[in-house]
Amino acid sequence: MDYPYRRETLYADSDVEVVRVTWPPRTHSFAHDHGNSSGLIRVLSGSVYHDVFDKGTLTPRGRSVFQAGECFLETPDISTSWGMTATKRR
Ligand SMILES: [Fe+2]
């Protein structure tokens, strides 16, 4: 399956996976979840929007925008979609 972003696994063991995801301008993910896993996301550069939905019903909960240096948490009770806010790389 082709994805609109580049995903690099930096570390993985049976409990934890650390990945770096690079988004091209004007791209986004489809709504998805990560099962019973939680995730901590830190924006390394630029800014991203993060849409949150109720898991299962996909009822929207809201959108947040995060800038470089900011972190946010994804929990098992949500589905998310996110992507780049900028139109070109910084
Ligand atoms: Fe994800």
PDB file of the backbone (N, CA, C, O) and the ligand in Angstrom, with CONECT records:
HET    LIG  A 101       1
ATOM      1  N   MET A   1       0.847  -1.185   0.000  1.00  0.00           N
ATOM      2  CA  MET A   1       0.000   0.000   0.000  1.00  0.00           C
ATOM      3  C   MET A   1       0.887   1.241   0.000  1.00  0.00           C
ATOM      4  O   MET A   1       1.848   1.321   0.765  1.00  0.00           O
ATOM      5  N   ASP A   2       0.563   2.212  -0.862  1.00  0.00           N
ATOM      6  CA  ASP A   2       1.307   3.469  -0.887  1.00  0.00           C
ATOM      7  C   ASP A   2       0.721   4.438   0.128  1.00  0.00           C
ATOM      8  O   ASP A   2      -0.498   4.561   0.245  1.00  0.00           O
ATOM      9  N   TYR A   3       1.580   5.115   0.854  1.00  0.00           N
ATOM     10  CA  TYR A   3       1.166   6.130   1.808  1.00  0.00           C
ATOM     11  C   TYR A   3       1.668   7.480   1.323  1.00  0.00           C
ATOM     12  O   TYR A   3       2.684   7.550   0.632  1.00  0.00           O
ATOM     13  N   PRO A   4       0.962   8.565   1.679  1.00  0.00           N
ATOM     14  CA  PRO A   4       1.402   9.888   1.214  1.00  0.00           C
ATOM     15  C   PRO A   4       2.569  10.445   2.013  1.00  0.00           C
ATOM     16  O   PRO A   4       2.996  11.574   1.771  1.00  0.00           O
ATOM     17  N   TYR A   5       3.086   9.686   2.950  1.00  0.00           N
ATOM     18  CA  TYR A   5       4.163  10.171   3.821  1.00  0.00           C
ATOM     19  C   TYR A   5       5.269   9.130   3.897  1.00  0.00           C
ATOM     20  O   TYR A   5       5.084   7.979   3.502  1.00  0.00           O
ATOM     21  N   ARG A   6       6.426   9.550   4.411  1.00  0.00           N
ATOM     22  CA  ARG A   6       7.540   8.620   4.614  1.00  0.00           C
ATOM     23  C   ARG A   6       7.584   8.235   6.091  1.00  0.00           C
ATOM     24  O   ARG A   6       7.504   9.092   6.971  1.00  0.00           O
ATOM     25  N   ARG A   7       7.712   6.938   6.347  1.00  0.00           N
ATOM     26  CA  ARG A   7       7.714   6.420   7.714  1.00  0.00           C
ATOM     27  C   ARG A   7       8.981   5.616   7.928  1.00  0.00           C
ATOM     28  O   ARG A   7       9.241   4.648   7.213  1.00  0.00           O
ATOM     29  N   GLU A   8       9.777   6.026   8.927  1.00  0.00           N
ATOM     30  CA  GLU A   8      11.035   5.337   9.231  1.00  0.00           C
ATOM     31  C   GLU A   8      10.964   4.794  10.657  1.00  0.00           C
ATOM     32  O   GLU A   8      10.679   5.548  11.587  1.00  0.00           O
ATOM     33  N   THR A   9      11.214   3.516  10.840  1.00  0.00           N
ATOM     34  CA  THR A   9      11.269   2.937  12.173  1.00  0.00           C
ATOM     35  C   THR A   9      12.657   3.185  12.755  1.00  0.00           C
ATOM     36  O   THR A   9      13.658   2.733  12.199  1.00  0.00           O
ATOM     37  N   LEU A  10      12.716   3.909  13.881  1.00  0.00           N
ATOM     38  CA  LEU A  10      13.987   4.240  14.527  1.00  0.00           C
ATOM     39  C   LEU A  10      14.347   3.224  15.596  1.00  0.00           C
ATOM     40  O   LEU A  10      15.523   2.997  15.879  1.00  0.00           O
ATOM     41  N   TYR A  11      13.316   2.609  16.195  1.00  0.00           N
ATOM     42  CA  TYR A  11      13.530   1.606  17.248  1.00  0.00           C
ATOM     43  C   TYR A  11      12.263   0.766  17.346  1.00  0.00           C
ATOM     44  O   TYR A  11      11.159   1.286  17.188  1.00  0.00           O
ATOM     45  N   ALA A  12      12.414  -0.511  17.601  1.00  0.00           N
ATOM     46  CA  ALA A  12      11.243  -1.364  17.820  1.00  0.00           C
ATOM     47  C   ALA A  12      11.638  -2.548  18.679  1.00  0.00           C
ATOM     48  O   ALA A  12      12.678  -3.170  18.459  1.00  0.00           O
ATOM     49  N   ASP A  13      10.800  -2.856  19.659  1.00  0.00           N
ATOM     50  CA  ASP A  13      10.906  -4.120  20.384  1.00  0.00           C
ATOM     51  C   ASP A  13       9.475  -4.632  20.586  1.00  0.00           C
ATOM     52  O   ASP A  13       8.550  -4.134  19.943  1.00  0.00           O
ATOM     53  N   SER A  14       9.284  -5.604  21.454  1.00  0.00           N
ATOM     54  CA  SER A  14       7.956  -6.206  21.586  1.00  0.00           C
ATOM     55  C   SER A  14       6.938  -5.272  22.249  1.00  0.00           C
ATOM     56  O   SER A  14       5.738  -5.539  22.191  1.00  0.00           O
ATOM     57  N   ASP A  15       7.399  -4.170  22.883  1.00  0.00           N
ATOM     58  CA  ASP A  15       6.490  -3.265  23.589  1.00  0.00           C
ATOM     59  C   ASP A  15       6.412  -1.864  23.000  1.00  0.00           C
ATOM     60  O   ASP A  15       5.386  -1.196  23.126  1.00  0.00           O
ATOM     61  N   VAL A  16       7.478  -1.416  22.362  1.00  0.00           N
ATOM     62  CA  VAL A  16       7.582  -0.008  21.946  1.00  0.00           C
ATOM     63  C   VAL A  16       8.089   0.082  20.509  1.00  0.00           C
ATOM     64  O   VAL A  16       8.948  -0.688  20.079  1.00  0.00           O
ATOM     65  N   GLU A  17       7.532   1.042  19.790  1.00  0.00           N
ATOM     66  CA  GLU A  17       8.036   1.355  18.455  1.00  0.00           C
ATOM     67  C   GLU A  17       8.217   2.868  18.371  1.00  0.00           C
ATOM     68  O   GLU A  17       7.313   3.625  18.725  1.00  0.00           O
ATOM     69  N   VAL A  18       9.374   3.304  17.907  1.00  0.00           N
ATOM     70  CA  VAL A  18       9.654   4.726  17.705  1.00  0.00           C
ATOM     71  C   VAL A  18       9.811   4.943  16.207  1.00  0.00           C
ATOM     72  O   VAL A  18      10.657   4.322  15.564  1.00  0.00           O
ATOM     73  N   VAL A  19       8.986   5.833  15.658  1.00  0.00           N
ATOM     74  CA  VAL A  19       9.027   6.087  14.217  1.00  0.00           C
ATOM     75  C   VAL A  19       9.149   7.582  13.962  1.00  0.00           C
ATOM     76  O   VAL A  19       8.719   8.404  14.771  1.00  0.00           O
ATOM     77  N   ARG A  20       9.737   7.914  12.831  1.00  0.00           N
ATOM     78  CA  ARG A  20       9.765   9.303  12.343  1.00  0.00           C
ATOM     79  C   ARG A  20       8.938   9.321  11.065  1.00  0.00           C
ATOM     80  O   ARG A  20       9.198   8.568  10.126  1.00  0.00           O
ATOM     81  N   VAL A  21       7.932  10.203  11.048  1.00  0.00           N
ATOM     82  CA  VAL A  21       7.043  10.315   9.901  1.00  0.00           C
ATOM     83  C   VAL A  21       7.255  11.693   9.273  1.00  0.00           C
ATOM     84  O   VAL A  21       7.213  12.712   9.962  1.00  0.00           O
ATOM     85  N   THR A  22       7.481  11.712   7.971  1.00  0.00           N
ATOM     86  CA  THR A  22       7.684  12.959   7.236  1.00  0.00           C
ATOM     87  C   THR A  22       6.530  13.145   6.260  1.00  0.00           C
ATOM     88  O   THR A  22       6.277  12.303   5.399  1.00  0.00           O
ATOM     89  N   TRP A  23       5.834  14.279   6.418  1.00  0.00           N
ATOM     90  CA  TRP A  23       4.669  14.568   5.586  1.00  0.00           C
ATOM     91  C   TRP A  23       5.040  15.554   4.495  1.00  0.00           C
ATOM     92  O   TRP A  23       5.598  16.611   4.790  1.00  0.00           O
ATOM     93  N   PRO A  24       4.745  15.236   3.240  1.00  0.00           N
ATOM     94  CA  PRO A  24       4.892  16.246   2.183  1.00  0.00           C
ATOM     95  C   PRO A  24       3.828  17.330   2.370  1.00  0.00           C
ATOM     96  O   PRO A  24       2.828  17.096   3.048  1.00  0.00           O
ATOM     97  N   PRO A  25       4.028  18.510   1.780  1.00  0.00           N
ATOM     98  CA  PRO A  25       3.014  19.570   1.868  1.00  0.00           C
ATOM     99  C   PRO A  25       1.660  19.086   1.350  1.00  0.00           C
ATOM    100  O   PRO A  25       1.573  18.295   0.411  1.00  0.00           O
ATOM    101  N   ARG A  26       0.614  19.588   1.995  1.00  0.00           N
ATOM    102  CA  ARG A  26      -0.791  19.349   1.584  1.00  0.00           C
ATOM    103  C   ARG A  26      -1.181  17.874   1.589  1.00  0.00           C
ATOM    104  O   ARG A  26      -2.032  17.476   0.793  1.00  0.00           O
ATOM    105  N   THR A  27      -0.606  17.069   2.432  1.00  0.00           N
ATOM    106  CA  THR A  27      -1.009  15.669   2.545  1.00  0.00           C
ATOM    107  C   THR A  27      -1.608  15.422   3.917  1.00  0.00           C
ATOM    108  O   THR A  27      -1.365  16.179   4.857  1.00  0.00           O
ATOM    109  N   HIS A  28      -2.394  14.357   4.027  1.00  0.00           N
ATOM    110  CA  HIS A  28      -3.016  14.014   5.297  1.00  0.00           C
ATOM    111  C   HIS A  28      -3.290  12.513   5.320  1.00  0.00           C
ATOM    112  O   HIS A  28      -3.278  11.848   4.284  1.00  0.00           O
ATOM    113  N   SER A  29      -3.533  12.003   6.504  1.00  0.00           N
ATOM    114  CA  SER A  29      -3.896  10.591   6.641  1.00  0.00           C
ATOM    115  C   SER A  29      -5.413  10.466   6.633  1.00  0.00           C
ATOM    116  O   SER A  29      -6.119  11.446   6.870  1.00  0.00           O
ATOM    117  N   PHE A  30      -5.909   9.285   6.366  1.00  0.00           N
ATOM    118  CA  PHE A  30      -7.306   8.979   6.571  1.00  0.00           C
ATOM    119  C   PHE A  30      -7.515   8.699   8.057  1.00  0.00           C
ATOM    120  O   PHE A  30      -6.561   8.402   8.776  1.00  0.00           O
ATOM    121  N   ALA A  31      -8.775   8.793   8.520  1.00  0.00           N
ATOM    122  CA  ALA A  31      -9.064   8.494   9.922  1.00  0.00           C
ATOM    123  C   ALA A  31      -8.680   7.046  10.212  1.00  0.00           C
ATOM    124  O   ALA A  31      -9.020   6.139   9.452  1.00  0.00           O
ATOM    125  N   HIS A  32      -7.986   6.843  11.294  1.00  0.00           N
ATOM    126  CA  HIS A  32      -7.531   5.506  11.658  1.00  0.00           C
ATOM    127  C   HIS A  32      -7.297   5.453  13.160  1.00  0.00           C
ATOM    128  O   HIS A  32      -7.278   6.484  13.832  1.00  0.00           O
ATOM    129  N   ASP A  33      -7.121   4.246  13.679  1.00  0.00           N
ATOM    130  CA  ASP A  33      -6.751   4.080  15.084  1.00  0.00           C
ATOM    131  C   ASP A  33      -5.620   3.070  15.168  1.00  0.00           C
ATOM    132  O   ASP A  33      -5.226   2.468  14.169  1.00  0.00           O
ATOM    133  N   HIS A  34      -5.107   2.898  16.378  1.00  0.00           N
ATOM    134  CA  HIS A  34      -3.984   1.993  16.592  1.00  0.00           C
ATOM    135  C   HIS A  34      -4.346   0.914  17.602  1.00  0.00           C
ATOM    136  O   HIS A  34      -3.542   0.554  18.462  1.00  0.00           O
ATOM    137  N   GLY A  35      -5.574   0.401  17.484  1.00  0.00           N
ATOM    138  CA  GLY A  35      -5.991  -0.686  18.372  1.00  0.00           C
ATOM    139  C   GLY A  35      -5.944  -0.257  19.821  1.00  0.00           C
ATOM    140  O   GLY A  35      -6.467   0.797  20.182  1.00  0.00           O
ATOM    141  N   ASN A  36      -5.317  -1.073  20.653  1.00  0.00           N
ATOM    142  CA  ASN A  36      -5.219  -0.773  22.082  1.00  0.00           C
ATOM    143  C   ASN A  36      -3.938  -0.036  22.436  1.00  0.00           C
ATOM    144  O   ASN A  36      -3.608   0.103  23.614  1.00  0.00           O
ATOM    145  N   SER A  37      -3.222   0.430  21.442  1.00  0.00           N
ATOM    146  CA  SER A  37      -1.962   1.134  21.693  1.00  0.00           C
ATOM    147  C   SER A  37      -2.199   2.619  21.915  1.00  0.00           C
ATOM    148  O   SER A  37      -3.180   3.186  21.433  1.00  0.00           O
ATOM    149  N   SER A  38      -1.286   3.238  22.649  1.00  0.00           N
ATOM    150  CA  SER A  38      -1.242   4.687  22.810  1.00  0.00           C
ATOM    151  C   SER A  38      -0.007   5.201  22.097  1.00  0.00           C
ATOM    152  O   SER A  38       0.958   4.466  21.885  1.00  0.00           O
ATOM    153  N   GLY A  39      -0.051   6.470  21.731  1.00  0.00           N
ATOM    154  CA  GLY A  39       1.104   7.053  21.061  1.00  0.00           C
ATOM    155  C   GLY A  39       1.368   8.458  21.550  1.00  0.00           C
ATOM    156  O   GLY A  39       0.437   9.219  21.811  1.00  0.00           O
ATOM    157  N   LEU A  40       2.638   8.803  21.675  1.00  0.00           N
ATOM    158  CA  LEU A  40       3.070  10.158  21.992  1.00  0.00           C
ATOM    159  C   LEU A  40       3.729  10.707  20.739  1.00  0.00           C
ATOM    160  O   LEU A  40       4.671  10.117  20.210  1.00  0.00           O
ATOM    161  N   ILE A  41       3.229  11.837  20.271  1.00  0.00           N
ATOM    162  CA  ILE A  41       3.725  12.434  19.032  1.00  0.00           C
ATOM    163  C   ILE A  41       4.380  13.764  19.361  1.00  0.00           C
ATOM    164  O   ILE A  41       3.806  14.587  20.075  1.00  0.00           O
ATOM    165  N   ARG A  42       5.580  13.973  18.838  1.00  0.00           N
ATOM    166  CA  ARG A  42       6.254  15.263  18.981  1.00  0.00           C
ATOM    167  C   ARG A  42       6.507  15.804  17.577  1.00  0.00           C
ATOM    168  O   ARG A  42       7.052  15.104  16.724  1.00  0.00           O
ATOM    169  N   VAL A  43       6.112  17.046  17.344  1.00  0.00           N
ATOM    170  CA  VAL A  43       6.333  17.694  16.044  1.00  0.00           C
ATOM    171  C   VAL A  43       7.768  18.198  16.016  1.00  0.00           C
ATOM    172  O   VAL A  43       8.169  18.991  16.867  1.00  0.00           O
ATOM    173  N   LEU A  44       8.547  17.735  15.029  1.00  0.00           N
ATOM    174  CA  LEU A  44       9.956  18.112  14.951  1.00  0.00           C
ATOM    175  C   LEU A  44      10.160  19.399  14.166  1.00  0.00           C
ATOM    176  O   LEU A  44      11.042  20.192  14.496  1.00  0.00           O
ATOM    177  N   SER A  45       9.346  19.616  13.119  1.00  0.00           N
ATOM    178  CA  SER A  45       9.444  20.868  12.365  1.00  0.00           C
ATOM    179  C   SER A  45       8.112  21.146  11.695  1.00  0.00           C
ATOM    180  O   SER A  45       7.307  20.238  11.488  1.00  0.00           O
ATOM    181  N   GLY A  46       7.886  22.406  11.357  1.00  0.00           N
ATOM    182  CA  GLY A  46       6.630  22.794  10.733  1.00  0.00           C
ATOM    183  C   GLY A  46       5.476  22.720  11.717  1.00  0.00           C
ATOM    184  O   GLY A  46       5.657  22.893  12.922  1.00  0.00           O
ATOM    185  N   SER A  47       4.295  22.463  11.191  1.00  0.00           N
ATOM    186  CA  SER A  47       3.118  22.307  12.039  1.00  0.00           C
ATOM    187  C   SER A  47       2.195  21.272  11.404  1.00  0.00           C
ATOM    188  O   SER A  47       2.207  21.069  10.190  1.00  0.00           O
ATOM    189  N   VAL A  48       1.402  20.628  12.241  1.00  0.00           N
ATOM    190  CA  VAL A  48       0.460  19.622  11.771  1.00  0.00           C
ATOM    191  C   VAL A  48      -0.903  19.879  12.401  1.00  0.00           C
ATOM    192  O   VAL A  48      -1.001  20.400  13.512  1.00  0.00           O
ATOM    193  N   TYR A  49      -1.958  19.504  11.669  1.00  0.00           N
ATOM    194  CA  TYR A  49      -3.285  19.500  12.295  1.00  0.00           C
ATOM    195  C   TYR A  49      -3.608  18.065  12.679  1.00  0.00           C
ATOM    196  O   TYR A  49      -3.134  17.113  12.060  1.00  0.00           O
ATOM    197  N   HIS A  50      -4.419  17.935  13.706  1.00  0.00           N
ATOM    198  CA  HIS A  50      -4.740  16.630  14.284  1.00  0.00           C
ATOM    199  C   HIS A  50      -6.237  16.602  14.559  1.00  0.00           C
ATOM    200  O   HIS A  50      -6.707  17.218  15.515  1.00  0.00           O
ATOM    201  N   ASP A  51      -6.984  15.889  13.723  1.00  0.00           N
ATOM    202  CA  ASP A  51      -8.426  15.743  13.912  1.00  0.00           C
ATOM    203  C   ASP A  51      -8.690  14.491  14.748  1.00  0.00           C
ATOM    204  O   ASP A  51      -8.135  13.425  14.479  1.00  0.00           O
ATOM    205  N   VAL A  52      -9.534  14.632  15.753  1.00  0.00           N
ATOM    206  CA  VAL A  52      -9.841  13.522  16.660  1.00  0.00           C
ATOM    207  C   VAL A  52     -11.311  13.140  16.515  1.00  0.00           C
ATOM    208  O   VAL A  52     -12.185  14.005  16.461  1.00  0.00           O
ATOM    209  N   PHE A  53     -11.573  11.833  16.451  1.00  0.00           N
ATOM    210  CA  PHE A  53     -12.920  11.282  16.318  1.00  0.00           C
ATOM    211  C   PHE A  53     -13.130  10.222  17.400  1.00  0.00           C
ATOM    212  O   PHE A  53     -12.178   9.625  17.902  1.00  0.00           O
ATOM    213  N   ASP A  54     -14.414  10.004  17.748  1.00  0.00           N
ATOM    214  CA  ASP A  54     -14.721   8.859  18.602  1.00  0.00           C
ATOM    215  C   ASP A  54     -14.401   7.588  17.824  1.00  0.00           C
ATOM    216  O   ASP A  54     -14.782   7.451  16.661  1.00  0.00           O
ATOM    217  N   LYS A  55     -13.714   6.680  18.458  1.00  0.00           N
ATOM    218  CA  LYS A  55     -13.376   5.408  17.814  1.00  0.00           C
ATOM    219  C   LYS A  55     -14.672   4.634  17.537  1.00  0.00           C
ATOM    220  O   LYS A  55     -15.543   4.560  18.403  1.00  0.00           O
ATOM    221  N   GLY A  56     -14.799   4.073  16.368  1.00  0.00           N
ATOM    222  CA  GLY A  56     -15.985   3.286  16.024  1.00  0.00           C
ATOM    223  C   GLY A  56     -17.014   4.112  15.291  1.00  0.00           C
ATOM    224  O   GLY A  56     -17.344   3.790  14.150  1.00  0.00           O
ATOM    225  N   THR A  57     -17.545   5.184  15.909  1.00  0.00           N
ATOM    226  CA  THR A  57     -18.575   5.999  15.253  1.00  0.00           C
ATOM    227  C   THR A  57     -17.965   7.072  14.352  1.00  0.00           C
ATOM    228  O   THR A  57     -18.636   7.583  13.456  1.00  0.00           O
ATOM    229  N   LEU A  58     -16.704   7.413  14.585  1.00  0.00           N
ATOM    230  CA  LEU A  58     -16.015   8.487  13.861  1.00  0.00           C
ATOM    231  C   LEU A  58     -16.721   9.838  14.012  1.00  0.00           C
ATOM    232  O   LEU A  58     -16.626  10.698  13.137  1.00  0.00           O
ATOM    233  N   THR A  59     -17.430  10.012  15.132  1.00  0.00           N
ATOM    234  CA  THR A  59     -18.003  11.315  15.459  1.00  0.00           C
ATOM    235  C   THR A  59     -16.871  12.286  15.779  1.00  0.00           C
ATOM    236  O   THR A  59     -16.044  12.004  16.646  1.00  0.00           O
ATOM    237  N   PRO A  60     -16.823  13.443  15.079  1.00  0.00           N
ATOM    238  CA  PRO A  60     -15.721  14.383  15.319  1.00  0.00           C
ATOM    239  C   PRO A  60     -15.711  14.923  16.749  1.00  0.00           C
ATOM    240  O   PRO A  60     -16.756  15.252  17.310  1.00  0.00           O
ATOM    241  N   ARG A  61     -14.515  15.007  17.327  1.00  0.00           N
ATOM    242  CA  ARG A  61     -14.328  15.638  18.638  1.00  0.00           C
ATOM    243  C   ARG A  61     -13.677  17.004  18.515  1.00  0.00           C
ATOM    244  O   ARG A  61     -13.834  17.851  19.395  1.00  0.00           O
ATOM    245  N   GLY A  62     -12.938  17.227  17.413  1.00  0.00           N
ATOM    246  CA  GLY A  62     -12.315  18.526  17.242  1.00  0.00           C
ATOM    247  C   GLY A  62     -10.971  18.446  16.559  1.00  0.00           C
ATOM    248  O   GLY A  62     -10.419  17.369  16.336  1.00  0.00           O
ATOM    249  N   ARG A  63     -10.459  19.626  16.233  1.00  0.00           N
ATOM    250  CA  ARG A  63      -9.156  19.743  15.567  1.00  0.00           C
ATOM    251  C   ARG A  63      -8.224  20.577  16.417  1.00  0.00           C
ATOM    252  O   ARG A  63      -8.630  21.587  16.991  1.00  0.00           O
ATOM    253  N   SER A  64      -6.976  20.156  16.498  1.00  0.00           N
ATOM    254  CA  SER A  64      -5.919  20.925  17.137  1.00  0.00           C
ATOM    255  C   SER A  64      -4.787  21.099  16.142  1.00  0.00           C
ATOM    256  O   SER A  64      -4.607  20.279  15.242  1.00  0.00           O
ATOM    257  N   VAL A  65      -4.033  22.163  16.308  1.00  0.00           N
ATOM    258  CA  VAL A  65      -2.854  22.401  15.483  1.00  0.00           C
ATOM    259  C   VAL A  65      -1.649  22.449  16.413  1.00  0.00           C
ATOM    260  O   VAL A  65      -1.662  23.133  17.436  1.00  0.00           O
ATOM    261  N   PHE A  66      -0.610  21.712  16.038  1.00  0.00           N
ATOM    262  CA  PHE A  66       0.590  21.627  16.854  1.00  0.00           C
ATOM    263  C   PHE A  66       1.785  22.139  16.067  1.00  0.00           C
ATOM    264  O   PHE A  66       1.942  21.854  14.880  1.00  0.00           O
ATOM    265  N   GLN A  67       2.623  22.905  16.759  1.00  0.00           N
ATOM    266  CA  GLN A  67       3.822  23.501  16.156  1.00  0.00           C
ATOM    267  C   GLN A  67       5.065  22.704  16.551  1.00  0.00           C
ATOM    268  O   GLN A  67       5.022  21.869  17.454  1.00  0.00           O
ATOM    269  N   ALA A  68       6.151  22.973  15.870  1.00  0.00           N
ATOM    270  CA  ALA A  68       7.422  22.319  16.185  1.00  0.00           C
ATOM    271  C   ALA A  68       7.730  22.426  17.670  1.00  0.00           C
ATOM    272  O   ALA A  68       7.629  23.501  18.260  1.00  0.00           O
ATOM    273  N   GLY A  69       8.102  21.312  18.260  1.00  0.00           N
ATOM    274  CA  GLY A  69       8.433  21.256  19.681  1.00  0.00           C
ATOM    275  C   GLY A  69       7.277  20.829  20.554  1.00  0.00           C
ATOM    276  O   GLY A  69       7.492  20.427  21.697  1.00  0.00           O
ATOM    277  N   GLU A  70       6.044  20.902  20.048  1.00  0.00           N
ATOM    278  CA  GLU A  70       4.885  20.511  20.848  1.00  0.00           C
ATOM    279  C   GLU A  70       4.641  19.004  20.735  1.00  0.00           C
ATOM    280  O   GLU A  70       5.020  18.367  19.752  1.00  0.00           O
ATOM    281  N   CYS A  71       3.997  18.450  21.773  1.00  0.00           N
ATOM    282  CA  CYS A  71       3.692  17.017  21.840  1.00  0.00           C
ATOM    283  C   CYS A  71       2.194  16.827  22.059  1.00  0.00           C
ATOM    284  O   CYS A  71       1.524  17.687  22.632  1.00  0.00           O
ATOM    285  N   PHE A  72       1.689  15.715  21.606  1.00  0.00           N
ATOM    286  CA  PHE A  72       0.313  15.339  21.915  1.00  0.00           C
ATOM    287  C   PHE A  72       0.218  13.828  22.032  1.00  0.00           C
ATOM    288  O   PHE A  72       1.074  13.086  21.551  1.00  0.00           O
ATOM    289  N   LEU A  73      -0.859  13.395  22.691  1.00  0.00           N
ATOM    290  CA  LEU A  73      -1.043  11.982  23.007  1.00  0.00           C
ATOM    291  C   LEU A  73      -2.220  11.428  22.224  1.00  0.00           C
ATOM    292  O   LEU A  73      -3.264  12.072  22.123  1.00  0.00           O
ATOM    293  N   GLU A  74      -2.054  10.241  21.674  1.00  0.00           N
ATOM    294  CA  GLU A  74      -3.163   9.507  21.063  1.00  0.00           C
ATOM    295  C   GLU A  74      -3.467   8.311  21.957  1.00  0.00           C
ATOM    296  O   GLU A  74      -2.575   7.534  22.299  1.00  0.00           O
ATOM    297  N   THR A  75      -4.732   8.174  22.327  1.00  0.00           N
ATOM    298  CA  THR A  75      -5.137   7.123  23.255  1.00  0.00           C
ATOM    299  C   THR A  75      -5.993   6.089  22.524  1.00  0.00           C
ATOM    300  O   THR A  75      -6.487   6.364  21.430  1.00  0.00           O
ATOM    301  N   PRO A  76      -6.177   4.901  23.114  1.00  0.00           N
ATOM    302  CA  PRO A  76      -6.899   3.830  22.421  1.00  0.00           C
ATOM    303  C   PRO A  76      -8.375   4.118  22.163  1.00  0.00           C
ATOM    304  O   PRO A  76      -8.995   3.396  21.383  1.00  0.00           O
ATOM    305  N   ASP A  77      -8.970   5.146  22.786  1.00  0.00           N
ATOM    306  CA  ASP A  77     -10.400   5.423  22.614  1.00  0.00           C
ATOM    307  C   ASP A  77     -10.710   6.353  21.443  1.00  0.00           C
ATOM    308  O   ASP A  77     -11.870   6.708  21.233  1.00  0.00           O
ATOM    309  N   ILE A  78      -9.699   6.750  20.681  1.00  0.00           N
ATOM    310  CA  ILE A  78      -9.935   7.696  19.589  1.00  0.00           C
ATOM    311  C   ILE A  78      -9.441   7.154  18.252  1.00  0.00           C
ATOM    312  O   ILE A  78      -8.604   6.254  18.180  1.00  0.00           O
ATOM    313  N   SER A  79      -9.997   7.743  17.202  1.00  0.00           N
ATOM    314  CA  SER A  79      -9.451   7.623  15.854  1.00  0.00           C
ATOM    315  C   SER A  79      -8.940   9.002  15.485  1.00  0.00           C
ATOM    316  O   SER A  79      -9.441  10.008  15.986  1.00  0.00           O
ATOM    317  N   THR A  80      -7.952   9.052  14.617  1.00  0.00           N
ATOM    318  CA  THR A  80      -7.375  10.342  14.259  1.00  0.00           C
ATOM    319  C   THR A  80      -7.101  10.428  12.772  1.00  0.00           C
ATOM    320  O   THR A  80      -6.983   9.423  12.071  1.00  0.00           O
ATOM    321  N   SER A  81      -7.004  11.661  12.319  1.00  0.00           N
ATOM    322  CA  SER A  81      -6.528  11.965  10.988  1.00  0.00           C
ATOM    323  C   SER A  81      -5.628  13.169  11.160  1.00  0.00           C
ATOM    324  O   SER A  81      -5.952  14.079  11.924  1.00  0.00           O
ATOM    325  N   TRP A  82      -4.525  13.191  10.476  1.00  0.00           N
ATOM    326  CA  TRP A  82      -3.669  14.368  10.612  1.00  0.00           C
ATOM    327  C   TRP A  82      -2.810  14.572   9.387  1.00  0.00           C
ATOM    328  O   TRP A  82      -2.619  13.664   8.579  1.00  0.00           O
ATOM    329  N   GLY A  83      -2.292  15.792   9.262  1.00  0.00           N
ATOM    330  CA  GLY A  83      -1.480  16.133   8.104  1.00  0.00           C
ATOM    331  C   GLY A  83      -0.825  17.479   8.266  1.00  0.00           C
ATOM    332  O   GLY A  83      -0.890  18.108   9.322  1.00  0.00           O
ATOM    333  N   MET A  84      -0.194  17.905   7.196  1.00  0.00           N
ATOM    334  CA  MET A  84       0.580  19.145   7.213  1.00  0.00           C
ATOM    335  C   MET A  84      -0.331  20.349   7.056  1.00  0.00           C
ATOM    336  O   MET A  84      -1.289  20.314   6.284  1.00  0.00           O
ATOM    337  N   THR A  85      -0.031  21.422   7.794  1.00  0.00           N
ATOM    338  CA  THR A  85      -0.764  22.670   7.625  1.00  0.00           C
ATOM    339  C   THR A  85      -0.072  23.569   6.618  1.00  0.00           C
ATOM    340  O   THR A  85      -0.729  24.394   5.983  1.00  0.00           O
ATOM    341  N   ALA A  86       1.230  23.435   6.457  1.00  0.00           N
ATOM    342  CA  ALA A  86       1.988  24.324   5.578  1.00  0.00           C
ATOM    343  C   ALA A  86       1.833  23.875   4.120  1.00  0.00           C
ATOM    344  O   ALA A  86       1.573  22.702   3.850  1.00  0.00           O
ATOM    345  N   THR A  87       1.992  24.811   3.194  1.00  0.00           N
ATOM    346  CA  THR A  87       1.908  24.480   1.780  1.00  0.00           C
ATOM    347  C   THR A  87       3.260  24.155   1.196  1.00  0.00           C
ATOM    348  O   THR A  87       3.343  23.660   0.072  1.00  0.00           O
ATOM    349  N   LYS A  88       4.338  24.427   1.945  1.00  0.00           N
ATOM    350  CA  LYS A  88       5.661  24.027   1.484  1.00  0.00           C
ATOM    351  C   LYS A  88       6.532  23.720   2.688  1.00  0.00           C
ATOM    352  O   LYS A  88       6.248  24.146   3.808  1.00  0.00           O
ATOM    353  N   ARG A  89       7.609  22.966   2.435  1.00  0.00           N
ATOM    354  CA  ARG A  89       8.522  22.584   3.514  1.00  0.00           C
ATOM    355  C   ARG A  89       9.236  23.806   4.054  1.00  0.00           C
ATOM    356  O   ARG A  89       9.490  24.774   3.337  1.00  0.00           O
ATOM    357  N   ARG A  90       9.556  23.734   5.349  1.00  0.00           N
ATOM    358  CA  ARG A  90      10.318  24.821   5.968  1.00  0.00           C
ATOM    359  C   ARG A  90      11.766  24.444   6.014  1.00  0.00           C
ATOM    360  O   ARG A  90      12.591  25.219   6.498  1.00  0.00           O
TER     361      ARG A  90
HETATM  362 FE   LIG A 101      -1.528   6.760  13.151  1.00  0.00          FE2+
END
